[in-house]
Amino acid sequence: MIYKQKFYYLCKTPLSAEGPQDVEIIDRADDSNGFPELFKKYEEYRSHAFNEDNLYSIVRADDIYELIRTGTEKEAQELAFERAEPEIVTNLQHRVMQKNDKNAKAILKEVHQIES
């Protein structure tokens, strides 16, 4: 077995992301000692998407934030996009249904091949 160093990455995926290349690495913790500070940042970035009952609501999110533990930035970007894609689709579909958002509709059609 080959040991591979892993890091914690705080990633931001915009709703308009077309692939892992659009995922931004905001910060990184090199070990578990740096994780609490990274987690605090993660919670701050996500705070706008909590509803009045203090529950996270994907339909309120402007961007999708993920904490990823892996070896490289590229792997972190790939995993973050993979995890965020279903949430992005849900968010965009909600924007189309509730607000008739033409930009969200275009992203769904062009990027995700979903007609709404």
N, C-alpha and C positions, 0 to 999 in steps of 0.2 A: 504494500500500500504506500502510495506517495502522499506525503503531507502537503497540503496546500493552504497557505495563509488566507484567512477570510477577514473581510472588513464589513462594517455596517455602513450602508449608504442611504442617505436621505435623497429621494428622487422626486422630481416634479414632472408630471405628464400633463401637458395642456389638452383641452378638449379637442383641439384641432390636430392632434398628433396623428401622423400617418404611419409611423413606425418607430422602432427603438432609437433611431437617430434624432428624434424630436424630444426625447426624454433628457431632462437637465439634471445633472448631479449637483445638488445644492451643497451637501457637506458629507464628510466621512469621519467615522470613528475607527481608529486603528485597533481598538481592543474593548473589552467589556468595561474598562474604567471610563472610557469616553462615551459609552452608550447612554447614560442618564441625561447628559447634556444634549445629545443628538435627539433623544426621545422628546425632550422638552421642546426643542425646535419643531419637531414633527407635530406635536400637539398644537403649538402656536399657529403653524401654517394651516392646519385643518380647522381651527376654531370657528371660522366664519360659516362653516357648513353644519353647525349644530343647531337644532331647532329649539323651540321654547322649553321642551322637556329635557334638554341637554343630551339628545340623541343625535348621532351623526346621520346626516341625510345626504345621500349621493346626489340627489336632484338639486341641492343647494350649493354644491361645490363648483368653484370656478376653474379649478385645476385638481388633478388627482395626485395625492402625495402617498408615497410608499416608503416603508423602511425595508431594505433588502440586505441580507447577509450573504455575501459571495466574495469571490476572489478578485474580480477586475471591474473597472467601470463599465466596460462593454457588456459583461454579463449582467451587471446591475441594471443597465438600460434595457436590455432584452427582457429580463424578468419583470421589471417595473411596467413595461408596455404590455406584456402578456397579462399581468394581473389587472391593469387599469382598463384594458379594452372593453370588457363587458360593462364596467361602470360608466365609461365614456358613452357607450351606446345608450344605456339607460338614461343618462343625463340628457343627451341630445334628443332622444325620443320624447322625454318629458317636456323639453323646451319647445319642441314642435307642437305637441298636443296642447299644452297650456298657453303658450304665447304666440303660436304660429310663427316661430322664429325661422326665417328663411335661410339664414346662415347655418343654423343647426341642421336644417333639412338638406342643404347642399353638402355639408360634411358627411352626413349619413349616406347620401347617395354616392358621392365621389370616392370617399375613403373606405366606407364599410359596405358598399353595395347593398344598402337597405333603402327600399322605397317607403316613404311614409306619407 
